[in-house]
């Protein structure tokens, strides 16, 4: 391979690597040993709730969004 081709390939791989880093860790789900839904990748520890709890939370999604909007000045964002 010529040096120019190698340099182009190296630049492409570096750009791809940076894009993957910016995306952050993937969020994934799994069923816990006790039969709950655990969501990994949101923070240091998984968020684990039982099916009924997830459904109640999902039903409240518009209220949660409204609450966040109303309290935007007090809330911090993790970057």
MODELLER restraints for C-alpha pairs under 7 A, 6 or more apart:
rsr = mdl.restraints
at = mdl.atoms
rsr.add(forms.Gaussian(group=physical.xy_distance, feature=features.Distance(at['CA:25:A'], at['CA:41:A']), mean=5.84, stdev=0.5))
rsr.add(forms.Gaussian(group=physical.xy_distance, feature=features.Distance(at['CA:26:A'], at['CA:41:A']), mean=5.89, stdev=0.5))
rsr.add(forms.Gaussian(group=physical.xy_distance, feature=features.Distance(at['CA:27:A'], at['CA:39:A']), mean=6.86, stdev=0.5))
rsr.add(forms.Gaussian(group=physical.xy_distance, feature=features.Distance(at['CA:27:A'], at['CA:40:A']), mean=5.57, stdev=0.5))
rsr.add(forms.Gaussian(group=physical.xy_distance, feature=features.Distance(at['CA:27:A'], at['CA:41:A']), mean=4.50, stdev=0.5))
rsr.add(forms.Gaussian(group=physical.xy_distance, feature=features.Distance(at['CA:27:A'], at['CA:42:A']), mean=6.53, stdev=0.5))
rsr.add(forms.Gaussian(group=physical.xy_distance, feature=features.Distance(at['CA:28:A'], at['CA:39:A']), mean=5.76, stdev=0.5))
rsr.add(forms.Gaussian(group=physical.xy_distance, feature=features.Distance(at['CA:28:A'], at['CA:40:A']), mean=5.26, stdev=0.5))
rsr.add(forms.Gaussian(group=physical.xy_distance, feature=features.Distance(at['CA:28:A'], at['CA:41:A']), mean=6.56, stdev=0.5))
rsr.add(forms.Gaussian(group=physical.xy_distance, feature=features.Distance(at['CA:29:A'], at['CA:37:A']), mean=6.79, stdev=0.5))
rsr.add(forms.Gaussian(group=physical.xy_distance, feature=features.Distance(at['CA:29:A'], at['CA:38:A']), mean=5.54, stdev=0.5))
rsr.add(forms.Gaussian(group=physical.xy_distance, feature=features.Distance(at['CA:29:A'], at['CA:39:A']), mean=4.51, stdev=0.5))
rsr.add(forms.Gaussian(group=physical.xy_distance, feature=features.Distance(at['CA:29:A'], at['CA:40:A']), mean=6.06, stdev=0.5))
rsr.add(forms.Gaussian(group=physical.xy_distance, feature=features.Distance(at['CA:30:A'], at['CA:37:A']), mean=5.94, stdev=0.5))
rsr.add(forms.Gaussian(group=physical.xy_distance, feature=features.Distance(at['CA:30:A'], at['CA:38:A']), mean=5.39, stdev=0.5))
rsr.add(forms.Gaussian(group=physical.xy_distance, feature=features.Distance(at['CA:30:A'], at['CA:39:A']), mean=6.73, stdev=0.5))
rsr.add(forms.Gaussian(group=physical.xy_distance, feature=features.Distance(at['CA:31:A'], at['CA:37:A']), mean=4.84, stdev=0.5))
rsr.add(forms.Gaussian(group=physical.xy_distance, feature=features.Distance(at['CA:31:A'], at['CA:38:A']), mean=6.09, stdev=0.5))
rsr.add(forms.Gaussian(group=physical.xy_distance, feature=features.Distance(at['CA:32:A'], at['CA:38:A']), mean=6.21, stdev=0.5))
rsr.add(forms.Gaussian(group=physical.xy_distance, feature=features.Distance(at['CA:36:A'], at['CA:48:A']), mean=6.42, stdev=0.5))
rsr.add(forms.Gaussian(group=physical.xy_distance, feature=features.Distance(at['CA:36:A'], at['CA:49:A']), mean=5.62, stdev=0.5))
rsr.add(forms.Gaussian(group=physical.xy_distance, feature=features.Distance(at['CA:36:A'], at['CA:50:A']), mean=4.33, stdev=0.5))
rsr.add(forms.Gaussian(group=physical.xy_distance, feature=features.Distance(at['CA:36:A'], at['CA:51:A']), mean=6.35, stdev=0.5))
rsr.add(forms.Gaussian(group=physical.xy_distance, feature=features.Distance(at['CA:37:A'], at['CA:48:A']), mean=5.55, stdev=0.5))
rsr.add(forms.Gaussian(group=physical.xy_distance, feature=features.Distance(at['CA:37:A'], at['CA:49:A']), mean=5.63, stdev=0.5))
rsr.add(forms.Gaussian(group=physical.xy_distance, feature=features.Distance(at['CA:37:A'], at['CA:50:A']), mean=5.91, stdev=0.5))
rsr.add(forms.Gaussian(group=physical.xy_distance, feature=features.Distance(at['CA:37:A'], at['CA:51:A']), mean=6.64, stdev=0.5))
rsr.add(forms.Gaussian(group=physical.xy_distance, feature=features.Distance(at['CA:38:A'], at['CA:46:A']), mean=5.90, stdev=0.5))
rsr.add(forms.Gaussian(group=physical.xy_distance, feature=features.Distance(at['CA:38:A'], at['CA:47:A']), mean=5.47, stdev=0.5))
rsr.add(forms.Gaussian(group=physical.xy_distance, feature=features.Distance(at['CA:38:A'], at['CA:48:A']), mean=4.15, stdev=0.5))
rsr.add(forms.Gaussian(group=physical.xy_distance, feature=features.Distance(at['CA:38:A'], at['CA:49:A']), mean=6.64, stdev=0.5))
rsr.add(forms.Gaussian(group=physical.xy_distance, feature=features.Distance(at['CA:39:A'], at['CA:46:A']), mean=5.33, stdev=0.5))
rsr.add(forms.Gaussian(group=physical.xy_distance, feature=features.Distance(at['CA:39:A'], at['CA:47:A']), mean=5.14, stdev=0.5))
rsr.add(forms.Gaussian(group=physical.xy_distance, feature=features.Distance(at['CA:39:A'], at['CA:48:A']), mean=6.35, stdev=0.5))
rsr.add(forms.Gaussian(group=physical.xy_distance, feature=features.Distance(at['CA:40:A'], at['CA:46:A']), mean=4.61, stdev=0.5))
rsr.add(forms.Gaussian(group=physical.xy_distance, feature=features.Distance(at['CA:40:A'], at['CA:47:A']), mean=6.74, stdev=0.5))
